[in-house]
Amino acid sequence: MRGLREGAAGGVPGRRGRPYVRRGRPALLVPAAVCALFALSPGPAAAADGDGALPAVSAVPPQGSGCVRPSPRKMTQVPWPQRYIAPSRAWDTTRGEGVTVAVVDTGVDAGHSPALAGRVVAGPDVTTGAAHAAGTDCVGHGTFVAGLIAAAELPGQGFAGVAPRARVLAVRVTDRDGAASADHVAAGIGAAVAGGARVVDVPLALPRGSAALTAAVRDAQRHGTLVVAPAYGEADPSASGDPDAPAPAAYPAALDGVLAVASLGPGGAPDQRAAPRTAPDIAAPGTAVMSVGPGGPGHFTGSGADLATGFVAGAAALVGAAHPESTPAQVRARLLATAYPMVTAGRPLVGAGTVDPSAAVSTPMPAGATPEAAAPPAPVALAARASHRGRGTAVAVAGGALGAALLTGFAAFTVTRARRRGWRPGV
């Protein structure tokens, strides 16, 4: 589980505003002039009350200072992840009403954040056995993730969760040091299912699983609950001396049926790390993301695949609210089938692609479609031609004499996608 780092969000390019790169190589081989012509301009920098960067919480309690202190600063503009995946495009259909998302983590501060007020149920602390004890959060990590999922829109603030009217069930599975065991996570998933959660976000990447954890995930699926978890945690493969060494396996993400999430940076750049042993299913923003924290109304910042799970869990809540008859496998299939894939050399960069909440809610699926039938088609190299579920013509990559054809194809892609998303030219 990657710690939350200090930094500001904002001042980054809009969605698909720059070529995507992985290990220094361009994923979209588009001439710079064309990129400059169609690039989205950077959004305004995140504004905060007071001076300095937004504070950070850690994945573990602060050393020597007890619990994390409340943030004195509040963000006033829309952070980059909300502009990038645009969950608000789904809000005319649903904002997650009637769906409970469990956050199986460090607890969720239910009493001090106006953005979560009235929609957090304090579940148990499975490490102590205390019922209704997870409504506090000394570490702050669980509150941060809960905000990414379900923080309400507030006047004068740009930040909001993906499903701002979903309910949150807080379940604590960590000890005072922020550590968790596979068996405690298993008990937490069981408590979440018993509490009526339709989606369970476990923003933890454990190096080992257990029989109890495997059984808990299977039981969740039988009870109609989708489990979401990070595909990798804090450990950097380069720490072993081998920059190409795979990251350790991550549990519960490595288990069948769990939706494994990878992290994207501003503009959609994949996380710069060796391929993890646990293959990601889908990606979401995870670098310099913003959310609420414990103790007050202020905002914090952080990075990691553990945080990216909040955006995917929120999107799952929107799907669950819009399609209440869906099984966990069908919700999972819908998220994967509607993800936006970016490919290089004919291979997807990260799983099925980037989560797209609006498409996941609104895209018609074939009657009686199975998860396999609804899976996204194999991406085609951009050097030829590709399409994404009828969303427009992709960029035809060429050079020299084919520059004019590239410009025309890119313009057609842009205009088609703009029309489908309801954009209109200025008058």
N, C-alpha and C positions, 0 to 999 in steps of 0.2 A: 504494500500500500504506500504510494508515494506521498510524502509530506506536502502540505500546502505551503507554497512559497510566497514571499512578499513580492509585490509588483503591481503594476497598473494594467487594466485592460482597456482596450479602445485604441484609436489611432492605427487601426489595421485595415487592410483592404477588405472590401466586401466580398461576398461569396463568388468564388471562381474568378477573382480579380487579377490573379497572377498565375503564371505557369506553376504546376505542382512539381516538386523535386523530391527525389529520394536518393540519399547518399551522393548528393551533388549532381545527379543527372536529371535533365528535364523530363518530366512525364508527358507534357504536351509539347511537341516539337513545332511551335508556332513562331513565325518571325516576330521580332521585337516590335516592328512597326504596327503589325496587326494587334499584338497584345496591347500596345499603347493606345490604339484607336478604340478598342472595346473594353479596356480595363475599367473597373469600377473605382472611383476615387476613394481614398481612405476616409473612413468616418471620423467624426470628431473624437478627440481624446476623452477618455472617461473623466468626468468631473466629480470631485469629492468635496464635501464640506471641510474646510480647513486646509492646511498645507501638508504636503508629503504624500507618499503612496498609501494605498489602503493597507491595513495590517493583515497579517497572515495568522492562521491557526496551524497547528502541526497535527500529524497523525498520532502523536503521543502528547501527553500533557507537558507544558513548558517546565523545563528543569528549574528547580529552586523557587518557582513562583506560584505553585499550585495550579489552579484552573486558568484557562485562557481568559484574558481580559476582554471586556466588551469593546467593540470597535467604536471610536468616536466619529467615524466618517460615513457618509452615505453617498452612494452613486446617484447622479442625476440624469445621466444619459444612457442610452441603450447599449449594453455591452456587445462585443463582437459575436459571441455564440448565438445570441438572439437574432442578430442580423443575418447570420450565416445559414442557420437551419430554419429560421422564420416560423416558429410554431404558431404565431398569431394568425397565420393564414388558415389554420384549422379551427380557430376559435368561433367562427360563425356557425360551425357545425357542433362543436363541443369544446368545453374547457375542462373536461375530466369529471364532470358531476357524477356522483354516485359510485365512483371507483375508489377503493382503498389501496394505497401503495405502502407496503411495509418497508421501513429502513432498518435493516439488521446491522447495527453498527455500535456507536458509542452513546446512543441515546439522542433525543431531540429536545431542545429547550422549548417547551410548550408555552412558557409564560411571559417571555420578554420580546418576542419578535412579532410586530404587527402584521407582517406578511404571512405568518402562519397561524395567527390567532384564531381560535375556535375550530380548527380543522386538524389538530394533532391529538391522537389518543395515546396516552402513556401505557405502553405494554410492560411486560416483565423485564427484569434484569436476570438473565438466566445464569449468570455467574454467581449470584448470591441467592437466587430463588425468590427474591422479593417481587411481589406482584405490583403492577402499576408504578414501577420505580424508574422507568426509562424516560420520564418526562423532564429530566435534567441532563445536561451534557457538559461535563467539565472539559473534555477535549475539544469539542466544537465540530468535529468531523461529520457526525451524523446530522447535526443541524444544517451544516453547509449543503450536504447532499439533499436533504429534505427541501431546502430552498430551491435548488435546481429543478427539483421535480414539481413542486407545488406552491411556490411563493406567489401570493396574490399581487395583482397590480395595485400600486399605491400612488396617490397624487404626488407629483414632483419627483418621482423616481423612475428610471428607465428599466431597472431590473424586474423581471418576473419569471416565475417558473414555467416549464413547458405545459403543465396541466394545472392552471392556477385555481381550479375549484375542486381538485381531487382532495381526498382525505389522506392523512398520513398516520400510520401506526408505527410507533417507536418501539423497538426491541433492542435492548443492550446485550451485546455478547462479548464485550471487551472488559479487561480488568483495569485497575487503576493506571497501569502503564500503557494502555491502549492495545495490549496484546490479546489475541483470540486464538482459540483452538478449534479444530475441525468439529469436535463434538459439541462445543458451545454454539458454533454456527448452526449445526444440525438442530439443536434445541431451539435456536432462534427462528429458524425457518418453520419449525413445527408450531411455535407460538404465533407466528405471522399467519399461517394457514388457519389455525384455530380462531384467530381474531378476524377472519373474513377478508384477508388481503387478496386482491386479484393479481397484483404484481408484487414481487419481493425483490428489492434491491439490496444486494449484499456487496457493498463497496470494499471488499477485502479480497486479497489474493494470497491464499495460504499455500505454502510449498508442498503440503501433504494433505490428502483427504482422509476419510475414515469410512467404515461401513455404515456408521450412523448418518454421516453426511450424505452418502449415496442414497440411503433409504429415505432421508428427509426430502431430497430433491424429487425422487420418484413419487412420494406421497403428495407433494405439492402439485405435481402434474396431474395426478389422479383427482385432486380436488379442484382443478380448474385454475391453478395459479402458475404464472410464468415467473421464473427466477432469472435475474439479470446480475452479472458479475464482471469484474475486469479480467481481461485476458492476460494481464501481467501486472506486477506490482512495482515496488520501489527499486528492487535490485537491478543494477546496471550490468549487463554482460561484460562490459569492459573492465569491471572490477576484478574479474578472474584473470586478466592479462590477455585474453583472447577477444578482440573486438567483434569477431563473428560468432562467438559462442551464443547459443540460444538462451533466452531467459528461462528461469525455472518454470516448471508447470505451475499453473495457478488453479486453486480450488476455491469455490465450487465451479468456476468457469469451465474446467476440463471435463466436467460430467455431462453425459448425454442430456440434451434438452435445455441446458442452461444457455442463455444468450450471452456470449463472450464479447466484450466491448474493448475496442482499442481507442487510443487518444489521437486527436488531431490538433494541430496548432492553428494560429490565426491564418486565415485564407485557405485552410484545408490541407496544409502540409502534414503528411503522416509523421508520427512520432519517429524520431531518428534513433532507432535501436535495431539490434539484430532481431531476426524473426523469432518470436517467442515459441516455446514448445506447445503452448496452448494457442491454437490458431484462432484469431479473431473472427467473429461472425459479422460484425458491423462496427462502424466507427462513429465517433461523435466528438465535439469539442472537448478538449481536456487540458489545454495550456492557457494559463492566465485567464481562467474563468472566474466569474464573480458570483457571490451568493451572500446569504445572511449568515449570521453566527450567533453564538449564545450570549446572553446577558443584556441585550439591548437591540435597538433598531438598526445599528450600523452594519456595514458590509465588509466582507473579507475577500481575499483572493487566494487562488491555489491552482495546482497543476497535477495531472496524473490520470491514468486510465480509470482509477477508482472514482474520480469525479465525473468522468465521461459517462459512467453508468447512469447518473442522474438524468441526463438528457434522454437516454434510451428508455429508462423506466417511465419518464414522463410521457414520452411518445406512446409507449405501451398502454398507459392509462387513457390517453385520448382514444386509441383504437378500441380499448375495452368499453369505453363509454359510448362510442359511436356504433359499435358492433357487439352488443352485450351477449349475443349468442355464440361468439367465437370461443373456441377452446384455446388453451395455451399454445398448442402447436400451430393453430391458425393465426393467432396474434403474432407469433414469431415469424411465420411464413410471410405474413403481410408486411411486417417491418423489413424483412430481407428482400422481398420482391420489389418493394418501392424505394429501396435505398438507391442513392445516386452513385454509380460506380465511376471511379477514375482509374484508367488502365495505362500501363506502359508495356511495350513489347508484347501486347496481347494478354497480359496478366493483370488481374486486379491488384491495386496497391494495398488495400485493406479490406479483407472479407468481401461482403456483398457491396460495400460502399458506405457512404455517409447517410445516417438516419435522416429521413425526410418526413416530419410529422404530418404535414398537410397531405402529402401523397398517400401516406399510410392510412389516413382517415378516409380520403375521398376516392381513391382509385378503385374501380369495380374489379372484383375478383371473379374468376370463372365459377359458375355454380358447381358446388360439390368438389372444389379444388382441394387436393391434398397438399401438405407442405412441400412435397417433392414437385408436384405439378406447378405450384405457385412460386417456386424458386426462380431467381433471376436468371436469364439466359447467360451463357458464357460470353464475357466481354470480347469484343473484336478489337484488334490493334487499331489505334487511331491513324496509323499509316495508311490504312485502307478506308473503311467507313464503318460507323457504328451508330446505333440508335439506342435510346433508353425509354422503352415502353411508350413509344409514340410521342415523346416530348419534343421532337424536332430533329433536324438533320445535324449530325455531328460534324466536327471540323475535318475537312479533307486535308491531310498533311502532305505537303509537297514543297518543293523548292524551285528557285529559278523561274522557269517558264510557267510553272503551275501557281505562281503567286496570286494571279487574278482569280483563279478558281478557288483558292483558299479563302480569299477575302469574301467572295460571294457566298461560299458555304458557311463561313462564320457568321456573316450578317444574317443569313436565313435562319441559322440556329438561334441567334439572339432575338430576332423579331418574333419567331414562332414561340419561343419560351416566354417572352414578355407578354404576348397576347394571352397565352394560356394562364398566366398568373395575374391577369387583370390590369397590367400596366397600360397607361395611355400616354400618347405623346403630348407634350406641352402645347398650350394654345396661347 
